[in-house]
Amino acid sequence: MKIDYKNYSHISFDLWLTLIKSNPEFKKKRNLLFRDFFEANCPIEKVNEVVRYYDVLCNNINEKTGLNLSTYEIYYLILNALEVDLHANGAERLGEFYQETEHLFFEYKPDLIFPDIKLQFEKMVAEGKSINILSNTGFIKGKSLRKLLSHYELTDSISFQVYSDEVGFSKPNNEIFQLVFDQVNNSKKVQKNEILHIGDNSIADYNGAINFGFEAHLLKI
């Protein structure tokens, strides 16, 4: 990762397609699990199509509203489209499905985009910089992503993590960037332009950070 961060006091990182990328096997296994767990009477191709449609739609809605559709709300939209009985699948049932999904998530873990990111983070911290994660979520909740970053031994270098499902706001909403700014200022006093946000999404990451007053870097892998 070749980014000039020397002039910044704090660096904020997006997660998906910035630091990690999905294992393609995970989505295949998850969609099969979705069909079988909820006994959807349709071919897997239909499940793949519906899941992809609502994945993109809900992400777009979150970006447009700046709010957060929960994982379970996304599940219900998919189940309805697959003509599965919603009344037979309450929150407890969805929770059971999420636990199985999380198990698959760690069996087919996302890959680090930069294999040496642990060393890069440690170098930043040694130079007096602080780091946070700021990520919109969808099918995978923040609690699972925290476990993933712990698995990759990154958490010791990260001051805090902010996930849209935990705070109710999504990038590019100013509110979620305000949470980052407030959190940084709990430990050291900085100006907005001393914070650099790095991400791959021009709307959520770049425009969101710039509009709030942070500096931003649009990462292109």
C-alpha positions as CSV (number, residue, x, y, z in Angstrom):
1,M,0.0,0.0,0.0
2,K,1.8,3.2,-1.3
3,I,0.0,6.0,0.5
4,D,1.6,9.1,1.9
5,Y,0.2,9.4,5.4
6,K,3.1,11.3,7.0
7,N,1.2,14.6,7.4
8,Y,-1.7,13.0,9.2
9,S,-2.2,12.2,12.8
10,H,-4.9,9.6,12.4
11,I,-5.7,7.2,9.5
12,S,-9.2,5.7,9.1
13,F,-9.6,2.6,6.9
14,D,-12.6,1.1,5.1
15,L,-12.6,-2.7,5.3
16,W,-14.2,-4.5,2.4
17,L,-12.1,-4.2,-0.8
18,T,-9.7,-1.9,1.0
19,L,-8.1,-4.3,3.5
20,I,-10.0,-7.6,2.8
21,K,-11.7,-9.3,-0.1
22,S,-14.3,-12.1,0.0
23,N,-13.4,-15.7,-0.5
24,P,-15.5,-16.7,-3.6
25,E,-16.3,-20.0,-2.1
26,F,-18.0,-18.4,0.9
27,K,-20.8,-16.8,-1.2
28,K,-21.4,-20.1,-3.0
29,K,-21.6,-22.0,0.3
30,R,-23.7,-19.3,2.0
31,N,-26.3,-19.3,-0.8
32,L,-26.6,-23.1,-0.7
33,L,-27.0,-22.8,3.1
34,F,-29.7,-20.1,2.6
35,R,-31.7,-22.3,0.2
36,D,-31.4,-25.5,2.4
37,F,-31.8,-23.9,5.8
38,F,-35.0,-22.1,4.9
39,E,-36.2,-24.9,2.5
40,A,-36.6,-22.5,-0.4
41,N,-38.3,-24.4,-3.3
42,C,-36.2,-23.1,-6.1
43,P,-32.9,-23.8,-8.0
44,I,-29.7,-22.4,-6.6
45,E,-29.4,-20.1,-9.6
46,K,-32.5,-18.3,-8.5
47,V,-31.1,-18.0,-4.9
48,N,-27.8,-16.6,-6.3
49,E,-29.8,-14.0,-8.4
50,V,-32.0,-12.9,-5.6
51,V,-29.2,-12.6,-3.0
52,R,-27.1,-10.6,-5.4
53,Y,-30.0,-8.3,-6.2
54,Y,-30.7,-7.5,-2.6
55,D,-27.0,-7.2,-1.7
56,V,-26.6,-4.4,-4.3
57,L,-30.0,-2.8,-3.6
58,C,-29.6,-2.7,0.2
59,N,-26.0,-1.3,-0.1
60,N,-27.4,1.4,-2.4
61,I,-30.2,2.2,0.0
62,N,-27.8,2.5,2.9
63,E,-25.6,4.9,0.9
64,K,-28.6,7.0,-0.2
65,T,-30.3,7.2,3.2
66,G,-27.1,7.2,5.3
67,L,-28.9,4.7,7.6
68,N,-28.5,0.9,8.0
69,L,-30.7,-1.9,6.9
70,S,-30.0,-4.7,9.3
71,T,-28.8,-8.2,8.3
72,Y,-32.1,-9.7,9.3
73,E,-34.1,-7.1,7.3
74,I,-32.0,-8.2,4.2
75,Y,-32.8,-11.8,5.0
76,Y,-36.5,-11.1,5.1
77,L,-36.4,-9.3,1.7
78,I,-34.7,-12.3,0.2
79,L,-37.0,-14.8,1.9
80,N,-40.0,-12.9,0.6
81,A,-38.6,-12.8,-2.9
82,L,-38.1,-16.6,-2.7
83,E,-41.7,-17.1,-1.5
84,V,-40.6,-18.5,1.9
85,D,-43.1,-18.2,4.7
86,L,-41.9,-15.3,6.8
87,H,-44.1,-16.2,9.8
88,A,-42.3,-19.5,10.2
89,N,-39.0,-17.7,10.5
90,G,-38.8,-15.4,13.5
91,A,-35.8,-13.6,14.8
92,E,-34.6,-16.6,16.8
93,R,-34.6,-18.7,13.6
94,L,-32.7,-16.0,11.7
95,G,-30.2,-15.9,14.5
96,E,-29.6,-19.6,14.2
97,F,-29.0,-19.1,10.5
98,Y,-26.5,-16.2,11.1
99,Q,-24.5,-18.5,13.5
100,E,-24.2,-21.0,10.7
101,T,-23.3,-18.3,8.2
102,E,-20.6,-17.0,10.6
103,H,-19.2,-20.5,10.8
104,L,-18.9,-20.6,7.0
105,F,-17.4,-17.2,7.0
106,F,-14.5,-18.3,9.1
107,E,-14.2,-21.6,7.2
108,Y,-13.8,-19.6,4.0
109,K,-12.3,-16.5,5.4
110,P,-11.7,-13.3,3.4
111,D,-8.2,-12.8,2.2
112,L,-6.0,-9.8,3.2
113,I,-5.5,-7.6,0.1
114,F,-2.1,-6.5,1.5
115,P,-0.4,-9.5,3.1
116,D,2.0,-7.2,5.0
117,I,-0.7,-5.0,6.4
118,K,0.1,-6.0,10.0
119,L,3.6,-4.7,9.6
120,Q,2.4,-1.5,7.9
121,F,-0.1,-0.9,10.8
122,E,2.7,-1.5,13.4
123,K,4.9,1.0,11.5
124,M,2.2,3.6,11.5
125,V,1.6,3.2,15.2
126,A,5.4,3.3,15.9
127,E,5.4,6.7,14.1
128,G,2.8,8.1,16.4
129,K,-0.2,7.6,14.1
130,S,-3.5,6.1,15.3
131,I,-5.8,3.9,13.2
132,N,-9.5,3.0,13.0
133,I,-11.8,0.8,10.9
134,L,-14.9,2.4,9.5
135,S,-17.1,0.0,7.5
136,N,-20.6,-0.3,6.2
137,T,-22.0,-3.8,6.8
138,G,-24.6,-6.0,5.1
139,F,-24.7,-9.8,5.4
140,I,-21.7,-9.9,7.8
141,K,-22.1,-8.1,11.1
142,G,-19.5,-5.9,12.8
143,K,-19.1,-8.5,15.6
144,S,-17.9,-11.1,13.1
145,L,-15.6,-8.6,11.4
146,R,-14.0,-7.8,14.8
147,K,-13.3,-11.5,15.2
148,L,-11.7,-11.6,11.7
149,L,-9.4,-8.7,12.4
150,S,-8.4,-10.4,15.6
151,H,-7.7,-13.6,13.7
152,Y,-5.3,-11.6,11.5
153,E,-3.7,-10.0,14.5
154,L,-4.5,-6.5,13.5
155,T,-6.5,-5.3,16.6
156,D,-3.5,-4.4,18.7
157,S,-2.7,-1.6,16.1
158,I,-6.3,-0.4,15.8
159,S,-7.6,2.2,18.3
160,F,-11.3,1.5,17.5
161,Q,-13.7,0.0,15.0
162,V,-17.0,1.5,13.8
163,Y,-19.6,-0.6,11.9
164,S,-22.8,0.6,10.4
165,D,-24.9,-2.2,12.0
166,E,-23.7,-1.2,15.4
167,V,-24.3,2.5,15.2
168,G,-27.3,2.8,12.8
169,F,-25.6,5.0,10.2
170,S,-23.8,4.2,7.0
171,K,-21.2,6.0,5.0
172,P,-21.4,8.6,3.4
173,N,-23.6,10.0,6.2
174,N,-21.8,12.8,8.1
175,E,-23.1,11.2,11.4
176,I,-20.8,8.2,11.0
177,F,-17.8,10.3,10.2
178,Q,-18.7,12.4,13.3
179,L,-18.5,9.3,15.4
180,V,-15.0,8.7,14.2
181,F,-13.9,12.3,14.8
182,D,-15.4,12.2,18.3
183,Q,-13.7,9.0,19.1
184,V,-10.3,10.2,17.9
185,N,-10.6,13.3,20.0
186,N,-11.3,11.2,23.1
187,S,-7.6,10.3,23.1
188,K,-5.9,13.2,21.3
189,K,-7.0,16.6,20.0
190,V,-6.9,16.8,16.2
191,Q,-8.5,18.9,13.5
192,K,-10.6,17.2,10.8
193,N,-7.9,17.8,8.1
194,E,-5.4,15.8,10.2
195,I,-7.5,12.7,9.6
196,L,-7.1,10.7,6.4
197,H,-9.8,8.2,5.4
198,I,-8.8,5.5,2.9
199,G,-11.4,3.4,1.0
200,D,-12.3,2.0,-2.3
201,N,-15.8,3.5,-2.7
202,S,-16.0,6.9,-4.4
203,I,-19.4,7.8,-2.9
204,A,-19.2,6.2,0.6
205,D,-15.5,6.6,1.3
206,Y,-14.1,9.4,-0.7
207,N,-17.0,11.8,-1.1
208,G,-18.3,11.0,2.4
209,A,-14.9,11.8,4.0
210,I,-14.3,14.9,2.0
211,N,-17.8,16.3,2.6
212,F,-17.3,15.9,6.3
213,G,-14.0,17.6,6.3
214,F,-11.5,14.7,6.5
215,E,-8.8,14.2,3.9
216,A,-9.4,11.1,1.7
217,H,-7.6,8.7,-0.5
218,L,-9.6,6.6,-3.1
219,L,-7.9,3.2,-3.2
220,K,-7.8,1.5,-6.6
221,I,-6.6,-2.1,-6.4
